[in-house]
Amino acid sequence: QEYNFTVEFYWSPFLIEITKNHESGKKVLHLDKLSSNSNMWIGADVMVFNSGFWWLQNENIKRYMCLIFKVF
């Protein structure tokens, strides 16, 4: 039986924009801006996220240092 579907794997470190050279000198995640490669997801019917790894930080590993967003 044929199901006519495609499975794609796309890895991205963050789903939102990150600025590594922010004016504050910190790595900053912009919670209100999608990453520049988000156009790769257009047309997807189903997306599966595994994000737990990125929210677990310790003193030795700092993936980001600050979160910012604009209030509308």
N, CA, C and O atoms as a Maestro MAE file, in Angstrom:
{
 s_m_m2io_version
 :::
 2.0.0
}

f_m_ct {
 s_m_title
 :::
 protein
 m_atom[288] {
  # First column is atom index #
  i_m_mmod_type
  r_m_x_coord
  r_m_y_coord
  r_m_z_coord
  i_m_residue_number
  s_m_chain_name
  s_m_pdb_residue_name
  s_m_pdb_atom_name
  i_m_atomic_number
  :::
  1 25 0.842 -1.172 0.000 1 A "GLN " " N  " 7
  2 3 0.000 0.000 0.000 1 A "GLN " " CA " 6
  3 2 0.892 1.242 0.000 1 A "GLN " " C  " 6
  4 15 1.914 1.272 0.685 1 A "GLN " " O  " 8
  5 25 0.511 2.259 -0.762 2 A "GLU " " N  " 7
  6 3 1.285 3.481 -0.875 2 A "GLU " " CA " 6
  7 2 0.574 4.623 -0.151 2 A "GLU " " C  " 6
  8 15 -0.647 4.755 -0.238 2 A "GLU " " O  " 8
  9 25 1.352 5.457 0.573 3 A "TYR " " N  " 7
  10 3 0.764 6.522 1.380 3 A "TYR " " CA " 6
  11 2 1.063 7.922 0.849 3 A "TYR " " C  " 6
  12 15 0.476 8.888 1.336 3 A "TYR " " O  " 8
  13 25 1.939 8.062 -0.115 4 A "ASN " " N  " 7
  14 3 2.240 9.341 -0.747 4 A "ASN " " CA " 6
  15 2 2.591 10.435 0.272 4 A "ASN " " C  " 6
  16 15 1.888 11.440 0.375 4 A "ASN " " O  " 8
  17 25 3.660 10.237 1.007 5 A "PHE " " N  " 7
  18 3 4.128 11.252 1.945 5 A "PHE " " CA " 6
  19 2 5.650 11.315 1.914 5 A "PHE " " C  " 6
  20 15 6.314 10.396 1.435 5 A "PHE " " O  " 8
  21 25 6.177 12.389 2.419 6 A "THR " " N  " 7
  22 3 7.618 12.609 2.458 6 A "THR " " CA " 6
  23 2 8.023 12.907 3.895 6 A "THR " " C  " 6
  24 15 7.346 13.652 4.604 6 A "THR " " O  " 8
  25 25 9.123 12.323 4.307 7 A "VAL " " N  " 7
  26 3 9.689 12.610 5.625 7 A "VAL " " CA " 6
  27 2 10.981 13.379 5.388 7 A "VAL " " C  " 6
  28 15 11.846 12.939 4.631 7 A "VAL " " O  " 8
  29 25 11.105 14.530 6.041 8 A "GLU " " N  " 7
  30 3 12.324 15.318 5.942 8 A "GLU " " CA " 6
  31 2 12.886 15.537 7.335 8 A "GLU " " C  " 6
  32 15 12.140 15.696 8.301 8 A "GLU " " O  " 8
  33 25 14.188 15.542 7.426 9 A "PHE " " N  " 7
  34 3 14.859 15.838 8.683 9 A "PHE " " CA " 6
  35 2 15.541 17.180 8.521 9 A "PHE " " C  " 6
  36 15 16.296 17.393 7.572 9 A "PHE " " O  " 8
  37 25 15.275 18.073 9.439 10 A "TYR " " N  " 7
  38 3 15.901 19.388 9.382 10 A "TYR " " CA " 6
  39 2 16.381 19.738 10.778 10 A "TYR " " C  " 6
  40 15 15.592 19.796 11.721 10 A "TYR " " O  " 8
  41 25 17.668 19.970 10.901 11 A "TRP " " N  " 7
  42 3 18.240 20.306 12.197 11 A "TRP " " CA " 6
  43 2 18.472 21.804 12.265 11 A "TRP " " C  " 6
  44 15 18.981 22.407 11.320 11 A "TRP " " O  " 8
  45 25 18.100 22.395 13.379 12 A "SER " " N  " 7
  46 3 18.339 23.811 13.607 12 A "SER " " CA " 6
  47 2 18.639 24.004 15.085 12 A "SER " " C  " 6
  48 15 17.898 23.494 15.926 12 A "SER " " O  " 8
  49 25 19.690 24.715 15.423 13 A "PRO " " N  " 7
  50 3 20.012 24.885 16.836 13 A "PRO " " CA " 6
  51 2 18.943 25.662 17.595 13 A "PRO " " C  " 6
  52 15 18.698 25.401 18.773 13 A "PRO " " O  " 8
  53 25 18.312 26.611 16.925 14 A "PHE " " N  " 7
  54 3 17.241 27.382 17.541 14 A "PHE " " CA " 6
  55 2 16.162 27.634 16.500 14 A "PHE " " C  " 6
  56 15 16.464 27.772 15.314 14 A "PHE " " O  " 8
  57 25 14.930 27.694 16.923 15 A "LEU " " N  " 7
  58 3 13.824 28.006 16.023 15 A "LEU " " CA " 6
  59 2 13.600 29.508 15.934 15 A "LEU " " C  " 6
  60 15 12.833 29.989 15.100 15 A "LEU " " O  " 8
  61 25 14.271 30.225 16.794 16 A "ILE " " N  " 7
  62 3 14.164 31.684 16.809 16 A "ILE " " CA " 6
  63 2 15.545 32.282 16.546 16 A "ILE " " C  " 6
  64 15 16.555 31.578 16.562 16 A "ILE " " O  " 8
  65 25 15.568 33.569 16.307 17 A "GLU " " N  " 7
  66 3 16.825 34.246 15.973 17 A "GLU " " CA " 6
  67 2 17.746 34.332 17.183 17 A "GLU " " C  " 6
  68 15 17.303 34.583 18.303 17 A "GLU " " O  " 8
  69 25 19.029 34.121 16.938 18 A "ILE " " N  " 7
  70 3 20.039 34.312 17.976 18 A "ILE " " CA " 6
  71 2 21.052 35.328 17.470 18 A "ILE " " C  " 6
  72 15 21.478 35.265 16.316 18 A "ILE " " O  " 8
  73 25 21.434 36.253 18.322 19 A "THR " " N  " 7
  74 3 22.476 37.234 18.012 19 A "THR " " CA " 6
  75 2 23.664 36.912 18.898 19 A "THR " " C  " 6
  76 15 23.596 37.037 20.121 19 A "THR " " O  " 8
  77 25 24.740 36.500 18.274 20 A "LYS " " N  " 7
  78 3 25.931 36.128 19.046 20 A "LYS " " CA " 6
  79 2 26.771 37.333 19.421 20 A "LYS " " C  " 6
  80 15 27.521 37.285 20.396 20 A "LYS " " O  " 8
  81 25 26.656 38.420 18.658 21 A "ASN " " N  " 7
  82 3 27.439 39.635 18.929 21 A "ASN " " CA " 6
  83 2 26.512 40.789 19.281 21 A "ASN " " C  " 6
  84 15 26.594 41.864 18.686 21 A "ASN " " O  " 8
  85 25 25.657 40.569 20.220 22 A "HIS " " N  " 7
  86 3 24.699 41.595 20.648 22 A "HIS " " CA " 6
  87 2 25.450 42.757 21.291 22 A "HIS " " C  " 6
  88 15 26.540 42.576 21.834 22 A "HIS " " O  " 8
  89 25 24.867 43.936 21.229 23 A "GLU " " N  " 7
  90 3 25.498 45.130 21.816 23 A "GLU " " CA " 6
  91 2 25.800 44.965 23.300 23 A "GLU " " C  " 6
  92 15 26.665 45.651 23.844 23 A "GLU " " O  " 8
  93 25 25.082 44.051 23.953 24 A "SER " " N  " 7
  94 3 25.329 43.802 25.375 24 A "SER " " CA " 6
  95 2 26.562 42.937 25.599 24 A "SER " " C  " 6
  96 15 27.039 42.797 26.725 24 A "SER " " O  " 8
  97 25 27.083 42.347 24.495 25 A "GLY " " N  " 7
  98 3 28.226 41.444 24.622 25 A "GLY " " CA " 6
  99 2 27.816 40.022 24.943 25 A "GLY " " C  " 6
  100 15 28.668 39.163 25.171 25 A "GLY " " O  " 8
  101 25 26.506 39.765 24.963 26 A "LYS " " N  " 7
  102 3 26.002 38.439 25.305 26 A "LYS " " CA " 6
  103 2 25.384 37.769 24.089 26 A "LYS " " C  " 6
  104 15 25.041 38.432 23.111 26 A "LYS " " O  " 8
  105 25 25.243 36.443 24.158 27 A "LYS " " N  " 7
  106 3 24.479 35.703 23.156 27 A "LYS " " CA " 6
  107 2 23.007 35.852 23.524 27 A "LYS " " C  " 6
  108 15 22.596 35.473 24.621 27 A "LYS " " O  " 8
  109 25 22.217 36.402 22.608 28 A "VAL " " N  " 7
  110 3 20.841 36.771 22.917 28 A "VAL " " CA " 6
  111 2 19.874 36.017 22.010 28 A "VAL " " C  " 6
  112 15 20.059 35.976 20.794 28 A "VAL " " O  " 8
  113 25 18.839 35.420 22.605 29 A "LEU " " N  " 7
  114 3 17.750 34.813 21.841 29 A "LEU " " CA " 6
  115 2 16.623 35.829 21.716 29 A "LEU " " C  " 6
  116 15 16.186 36.403 22.713 29 A "LEU " " O  " 8
  117 25 16.151 36.052 20.491 30 A "HIS " " N  " 7
  118 3 15.041 36.973 20.222 30 A "HIS " " CA " 6
  119 2 13.756 36.156 20.141 30 A "HIS " " C  " 6
  120 15 13.494 35.517 19.122 30 A "HIS " " O  " 8
  121 25 12.967 36.169 21.182 31 A "LEU " " N  " 7
  122 3 11.783 35.320 21.266 31 A "LEU " " CA " 6
  123 2 10.686 35.716 20.292 31 A "LEU " " C  " 6
  124 15 9.774 34.928 20.042 31 A "LEU " " O  " 8
  125 25 10.754 36.911 19.741 32 A "ASP " " N  " 7
  126 3 9.709 37.390 18.831 32 A "ASP " " CA " 6
  127 2 10.117 37.330 17.362 32 A "ASP " " C  " 6
  128 15 9.411 37.879 16.517 32 A "ASP " " O  " 8
  129 25 11.236 36.679 17.031 33 A "LYS " " N  " 7
  130 3 11.699 36.590 15.643 33 A "LYS " " CA " 6
  131 2 12.062 35.146 15.304 33 A "LYS " " C  " 6
  132 15 12.850 34.509 16.003 33 A "LYS " " O  " 8
  133 25 11.471 34.641 14.215 34 A "LEU " " N  " 7
  134 3 11.831 33.308 13.748 34 A "LEU " " CA " 6
  135 2 13.234 33.318 13.172 34 A "LEU " " C  " 6
  136 15 13.715 34.347 12.696 34 A "LEU " " O  " 8
  137 25 13.886 32.169 13.218 35 A "SER " " N  " 7
  138 3 15.232 32.085 12.663 35 A "SER " " CA " 6
  139 2 15.184 32.353 11.165 35 A "SER " " C  " 6
  140 15 14.146 32.171 10.530 35 A "SER " " O  " 8
  141 25 16.299 32.782 10.608 36 A "SER " " N  " 7
  142 3 16.355 33.127 9.188 36 A "SER " " CA " 6
  143 2 16.122 31.918 8.289 36 A "SER " " C  " 6
  144 15 15.764 32.080 7.122 36 A "SER " " O  " 8
  145 25 16.316 30.721 8.808 37 A "ASN " " N  " 7
  146 3 16.089 29.527 7.991 37 A "ASN " " CA " 6
  147 2 14.689 28.936 8.174 37 A "ASN " " C  " 6
  148 15 14.446 27.797 7.778 37 A "ASN " " O  " 8
  149 25 13.782 29.687 8.759 38 A "SER " " N  " 7
  150 3 12.428 29.188 8.989 38 A "SER " " CA " 6
  151 2 11.650 28.986 7.684 38 A "SER " " C  " 6
  152 15 10.627 28.301 7.678 38 A "SER " " O  " 8
  153 25 12.123 29.573 6.586 39 A "ASN " " N  " 7
  154 3 11.443 29.356 5.307 39 A "ASN " " CA " 6
  155 2 11.491 27.893 4.875 39 A "ASN " " C  " 6
  156 15 10.727 27.481 4.002 39 A "ASN " " O  " 8
  157 25 12.372 27.113 5.472 40 A "MET " " N  " 7
  158 3 12.463 25.686 5.160 40 A "MET " " CA " 6
  159 2 11.249 24.918 5.682 40 A "MET " " C  " 6
  160 15 11.006 23.793 5.245 40 A "MET " " O  " 8
  161 25 10.493 25.494 6.594 41 A "TRP " " N  " 7
  162 3 9.359 24.804 7.206 41 A "TRP " " CA " 6
  163 2 8.041 25.112 6.524 41 A "TRP " " C  " 6
  164 15 7.030 24.479 6.827 41 A "TRP " " O  " 8
  165 25 8.031 26.080 5.602 42 A "ILE " " N  " 7
  166 3 6.784 26.465 4.940 42 A "ILE " " CA " 6
  167 2 6.191 25.255 4.227 42 A "ILE " " C  " 6
  168 15 6.885 24.540 3.504 42 A "ILE " " O  " 8
  169 25 4.913 25.042 4.440 43 A "GLY " " N  " 7
  170 3 4.223 23.941 3.787 43 A "GLY " " CA " 6
  171 2 4.244 22.639 4.559 43 A "GLY " " C  " 6
  172 15 3.638 21.657 4.131 43 A "GLY " " O  " 8
  173 25 4.927 22.614 5.685 44 A "ALA " " N  " 7
  174 3 4.961 21.386 6.479 44 A "ALA " " CA " 6
  175 2 3.593 21.141 7.114 44 A "ALA " " C  " 6
  176 15 2.980 22.060 7.657 44 A "ALA " " O  " 8
  177 25 3.127 19.913 7.041 45 A "ASP " " N  " 7
  178 3 1.851 19.553 7.664 45 A "ASP " " CA " 6
  179 2 2.039 19.168 9.129 45 A "ASP " " C  " 6
  180 15 1.174 19.427 9.966 45 A "ASP " " O  " 8
  181 25 3.175 18.551 9.426 46 A "VAL " " N  " 7
  182 3 3.465 18.107 10.789 46 A "VAL " " CA " 6
  183 2 4.916 18.434 11.097 46 A "VAL " " C  " 6
  184 15 5.807 18.193 10.282 46 A "VAL " " O  " 8
  185 25 5.143 18.987 12.285 47 A "MET " " N  " 7
  186 3 6.509 19.243 12.733 47 A "MET " " CA " 6
  187 2 6.681 18.614 14.112 47 A "MET " " C  " 6
  188 15 5.790 18.700 14.957 47 A "MET " " O  " 8
  189 25 7.818 17.989 14.330 48 A "VAL " " N  " 7
  190 3 8.120 17.355 15.611 48 A "VAL " " CA " 6
  191 2 9.324 18.075 16.199 48 A "VAL " " C  " 6
  192 15 10.350 18.235 15.538 48 A "VAL " " O  " 8
  193 25 9.190 18.503 17.438 49 A "PHE " " N  " 7
  194 3 10.261 19.253 18.089 49 A "PHE " " CA " 6
  195 2 10.827 18.448 19.250 49 A "PHE " " C  " 6
  196 15 10.092 17.799 19.994 49 A "PHE " " O  " 8
  197 25 12.129 18.501 19.389 50 A "ASN " " N  " 7
  198 3 12.814 17.932 20.537 50 A "ASN " " CA " 6
  199 2 13.685 19.048 21.090 50 A "ASN " " C  " 6
  200 15 14.838 19.197 20.687 50 A "ASN " " O  " 8
  201 25 13.145 19.824 22.001 51 A "SER " " N  " 7
  202 3 13.847 21.033 22.430 51 A "SER " " CA " 6
  203 2 14.379 20.983 23.854 51 A "SER " " C  " 6
  204 15 15.068 21.912 24.275 51 A "SER " " O  " 8
  205 25 14.093 19.964 24.586 52 A "GLY " " N  " 7
  206 3 14.490 19.914 25.992 52 A "GLY " " CA " 6
  207 2 15.970 20.124 26.219 52 A "GLY " " C  " 6
  208 15 16.367 20.748 27.203 52 A "GLY " " O  " 8
  209 25 16.782 19.613 25.327 53 A "PHE " " N  " 7
  210 3 18.232 19.717 25.457 53 A "PHE " " CA " 6
  211 2 18.690 21.164 25.526 53 A "PHE " " C  " 6
  212 15 19.629 21.476 26.259 53 A "PHE " " O  " 8
  213 25 18.044 22.057 24.773 54 A "TRP " " N  " 7
  214 3 18.490 23.435 24.681 54 A "TRP " " CA " 6
  215 2 18.141 24.267 25.906 54 A "TRP " " C  " 6
  216 15 18.764 25.300 26.149 54 A "TRP " " O  " 8
  217 25 17.170 23.838 26.668 55 A "TRP " " N  " 7
  218 3 16.763 24.632 27.831 55 A "TRP " " CA " 6
  219 2 17.527 24.228 29.081 55 A "TRP " " C  " 6
  220 15 17.461 24.909 30.104 55 A "TRP " " O  " 8
  221 25 18.247 23.126 28.995 56 A "LEU " " N  " 7
  222 3 19.040 22.676 30.134 56 A "LEU " " CA " 6
  223 2 20.449 23.242 30.006 56 A "LEU " " C  " 6
  224 15 21.231 22.800 29.164 56 A "LEU " " O  " 8
  225 25 20.757 24.193 30.820 57 A "GLN " " N  " 7
  226 3 22.086 24.799 30.807 57 A "GLN " " CA " 6
  227 2 22.732 24.592 32.172 57 A "GLN " " C  " 6
  228 15 22.052 24.409 33.182 57 A "GLN " " O  " 8
  229 25 24.035 24.626 32.175 58 A "ASN " " N  " 7
  230 3 24.746 24.590 33.451 58 A "ASN " " CA " 6
  231 2 25.879 25.606 33.395 58 A "ASN " " C  " 6
  232 15 25.980 26.369 32.435 58 A "ASN " " O  " 8
  233 25 26.712 25.623 34.391 59 A "GLU " " N  " 7
  234 3 27.774 26.630 34.468 59 A "GLU " " CA " 6
  235 2 28.806 26.480 33.350 59 A "GLU " " C  " 6
  236 15 29.445 27.459 32.966 59 A "GLU " " O  " 8
  237 25 28.974 25.268 32.829 60 A "ASN " " N  " 7
  238 3 29.992 25.013 31.808 60 A "ASN " " CA " 6
  239 2 29.478 25.232 30.386 60 A "ASN " " C  " 6
  240 15 30.263 25.539 29.488 60 A "ASN " " O  " 8
  241 25 28.200 25.083 30.175 61 A "ILE " " N  " 7
  242 3 27.623 25.200 28.834 61 A "ILE " " CA " 6
  243 2 26.579 26.311 28.832 61 A "ILE " " C  " 6
  244 15 25.557 26.216 29.512 61 A "ILE " " O  " 8
  245 25 26.841 27.353 28.070 62 A "LYS " " N  " 7
  246 3 25.904 28.474 27.943 62 A "LYS " " CA " 6
  247 2 25.561 28.648 26.469 62 A "LYS " " C  " 6
  248 15 26.325 29.253 25.717 62 A "LYS " " O  " 8
  249 25 24.422 28.123 26.059 63 A "ARG " " N  " 7
  250 3 24.000 28.251 24.669 63 A "ARG " " CA " 6
  251 2 23.485 29.655 24.376 63 A "ARG " " C  " 6
  252 15 23.562 30.127 23.242 63 A "ARG " " O  " 8
  253 25 22.972 30.307 25.380 64 A "TYR " " N  " 7
  254 3 22.532 31.695 25.281 64 A "TYR " " CA " 6
  255 2 22.668 32.302 26.672 64 A "TYR " " C  " 6
  256 15 22.762 31.583 27.667 64 A "TYR " " O  " 8
  257 25 22.678 33.625 26.732 65 A "MET " " N  " 7
  258 3 22.851 34.290 28.014 65 A "MET " " CA " 6
  259 2 21.706 35.231 28.360 65 A "MET " " C  " 6
  260 15 21.573 35.669 29.503 65 A "MET " " O  " 8
  261 25 20.876 35.541 27.360 66 A "CYS " " N  " 7
  262 3 19.823 36.522 27.576 66 A "CYS " " CA " 6
  263 2 18.664 36.245 26.622 66 A "CYS " " C  " 6
  264 15 18.881 35.812 25.490 66 A "CYS " " O  " 8
  265 25 17.441 36.491 27.071 67 A "LEU " " N  " 7
  266 3 16.247 36.383 26.237 67 A "LEU " " CA " 6
  267 2 15.624 37.756 26.117 67 A "LEU " " C  " 6
  268 15 15.459 38.446 27.122 67 A "LEU " " O  " 8
  269 25 15.269 38.174 24.891 68 A "ILE " " N  " 7
  270 3 14.603 39.449 24.731 68 A "ILE " " CA " 6
  271 2 13.400 39.294 23.803 68 A "ILE " " C  " 6
  272 15 13.365 38.380 22.978 68 A "ILE " " O  " 8
  273 25 12.428 40.170 23.933 69 A "PHE " " N  " 7
  274 3 11.265 40.210 23.048 69 A "PHE " " CA " 6
  275 2 10.639 41.572 23.130 69 A "PHE " " C  " 6
  276 15 10.804 42.291 24.115 69 A "PHE " " O  " 8
  277 25 9.903 41.930 22.070 70 A "LYS " " N  " 7
  278 3 9.219 43.210 22.036 70 A "LYS " " CA " 6
  279 2 7.789 43.001 22.545 70 A "LYS " " C  " 6
  280 15 7.142 42.009 22.210 70 A "LYS " " O  " 8
  281 25 7.317 43.920 23.334 71 A "VAL " " N  " 7
  282 3 5.934 43.893 23.808 71 A "VAL " " CA " 6
  283 2 5.128 44.771 22.872 71 A "VAL " " C  " 6
  284 15 5.469 45.933 22.650 71 A "VAL " " O  " 8
  285 25 4.058 44.215 22.322 72 A "PHE " " N  " 7
  286 3 3.233 44.961 21.360 72 A "PHE " " CA " 6
  287 2 2.080 45.645 22.035 72 A "PHE " " C  " 6
  288 15 1.287 46.315 21.374 72 A "PHE " " O  " 8
  :::
 }
 m_bond[287] {
  # First column is bond index #
  i_m_from
  i_m_to
  i_m_order
  :::
  1 1 2 1
  2 2 3 1
  3 3 4 2
  4 3 5 1
  5 5 6 1
  6 6 7 1
  7 7 8 2
  8 7 9 1
  9 9 10 1
  10 10 11 1
  11 11 12 2
  12 11 13 1
  13 13 14 1
  14 14 15 1
  15 15 16 2
  16 15 17 1
  17 17 18 1
  18 18 19 1
  19 19 20 2
  20 19 21 1
  21 21 22 1
  22 22 23 1
  23 23 24 2
  24 23 25 1
  25 25 26 1
  26 26 27 1
  27 27 28 2
  28 27 29 1
  29 29 30 1
  30 30 31 1
  31 31 32 2
  32 31 33 1
  33 33 34 1
  34 34 35 1
  35 35 36 2
  36 35 37 1
  37 37 38 1
  38 38 39 1
  39 39 40 2
  40 39 41 1
  41 41 42 1
  42 42 43 1
  43 43 44 2
  44 43 45 1
  45 45 46 1
  46 46 47 1
  47 47 48 2
  48 47 49 1
  49 49 50 1
  50 50 51 1
  51 51 52 2
  52 51 53 1
  53 53 54 1
  54 54 55 1
  55 55 56 2
  56 55 57 1
  57 57 58 1
  58 58 59 1
  59 59 60 2
  60 59 61 1
  61 61 62 1
  62 62 63 1
  63 63 64 2
  64 63 65 1
  65 65 66 1
  66 66 67 1
  67 67 68 2
  68 67 69 1
  69 69 70 1
  70 70 71 1
  71 71 72 2
  72 71 73 1
  73 73 74 1
  74 74 75 1
  75 75 76 2
  76 75 77 1
  77 77 78 1
  78 78 79 1
  79 79 80 2
  80 79 81 1
  81 81 82 1
  82 82 83 1
  83 83 84 2
  84 83 85 1
  85 85 86 1
  86 86 87 1
  87 87 88 2
  88 87 89 1
  89 89 90 1
  90 90 91 1
  91 91 92 2
  92 91 93 1
  93 93 94 1
  94 94 95 1
  95 95 96 2
  96 95 97 1
  97 97 98 1
  98 98 99 1
  99 99 100 2
  100 99 101 1
  101 101 102 1
  102 102 103 1
  103 103 104 2
  104 103 105 1
  105 105 106 1
  106 106 107 1
  107 107 108 2
  108 107 109 1
  109 109 110 1
  110 110 111 1
  111 111 112 2
  112 111 113 1
  113 113 114 1
  114 114 115 1
  115 115 116 2
  116 115 117 1
  117 117 118 1
  118 118 119 1
  119 119 120 2
  120 119 121 1
  121 121 122 1
  122 122 123 1
  123 123 124 2
  124 123 125 1
  125 125 126 1
  126 126 127 1
  127 127 128 2
  128 127 129 1
  129 129 130 1
  130 130 131 1
  131 131 132 2
  132 131 133 1
  133 133 134 1
  134 134 135 1
  135 135 136 2
  136 135 137 1
  137 137 138 1
  138 138 139 1
  139 139 140 2
  140 139 141 1
  141 141 142 1
  142 142 143 1
  143 143 144 2
  144 143 145 1
  145 145 146 1
  146 146 147 1
  147 147 148 2
  148 147 149 1
  149 149 150 1
  150 150 151 1
  151 151 152 2
  152 151 153 1
  153 153 154 1
  154 154 155 1
  155 155 156 2
  156 155 157 1
  157 157 158 1
  158 158 159 1
  159 159 160 2
  160 159 161 1
  161 161 162 1
  162 162 163 1
  163 163 164 2
  164 163 165 1
  165 165 166 1
  166 166 167 1
  167 167 168 2
  168 167 169 1
  169 169 170 1
  170 170 171 1
  171 171 172 2
  172 171 173 1
  173 173 174 1
  174 174 175 1
  175 175 176 2
  176 175 177 1
  177 177 178 1
  178 178 179 1
  179 179 180 2
  180 179 181 1
  181 181 182 1
  182 182 183 1
  183 183 184 2
  184 183 185 1
  185 185 186 1
  186 186 187 1
  187 187 188 2
  188 187 189 1
  189 189 190 1
  190 190 191 1
  191 191 192 2
  192 191 193 1
  193 193 194 1
  194 194 195 1
  195 195 196 2
  196 195 197 1
  197 197 198 1
  198 198 199 1
  199 199 200 2
  200 199 201 1
  201 201 202 1
  202 202 203 1
  203 203 204 2
  204 203 205 1
  205 205 206 1
  206 206 207 1
  207 207 208 2
  208 207 209 1
  209 209 210 1
  210 210 211 1
  211 211 212 2
  212 211 213 1
  213 213 214 1
  214 214 215 1
  215 215 216 2
  216 215 217 1
  217 217 218 1
  218 218 219 1
  219 219 220 2
  220 219 221 1
  221 221 222 1
  222 222 223 1
  223 223 224 2
  224 223 225 1
  225 225 226 1
  226 226 227 1
  227 227 228 2
  228 227 229 1
  229 229 230 1
  230 230 231 1
  231 231 232 2
  232 231 233 1
  233 233 234 1
  234 234 235 1
  235 235 236 2
  236 235 237 1
  237 237 238 1
  238 238 239 1
  239 239 240 2
  240 239 241 1
  241 241 242 1
  242 242 243 1
  243 243 244 2
  244 243 245 1
  245 245 246 1
  246 246 247 1
  247 247 248 2
  248 247 249 1
  249 249 250 1
  250 250 251 1
  251 251 252 2
  252 251 253 1
  253 253 254 1
  254 254 255 1
  255 255 256 2
  256 255 257 1
  257 257 258 1
  258 258 259 1
  259 259 260 2
  260 259 261 1
  261 261 262 1
  262 262 263 1
  263 263 264 2
  264 263 265 1
  265 265 266 1
  266 266 267 1
  267 267 268 2
  268 267 269 1
  269 269 270 1
  270 270 271 1
  271 271 272 2
  272 271 273 1
  273 273 274 1
  274 274 275 1
  275 275 276 2
  276 275 277 1
  277 277 278 1
  278 278 279 1
  279 279 280 2
  280 279 281 1
  281 281 282 1
  282 282 283 1
  283 283 284 2
  284 283 285 1
  285 285 286 1
  286 286 287 1
  287 287 288 2
  :::
 }
}
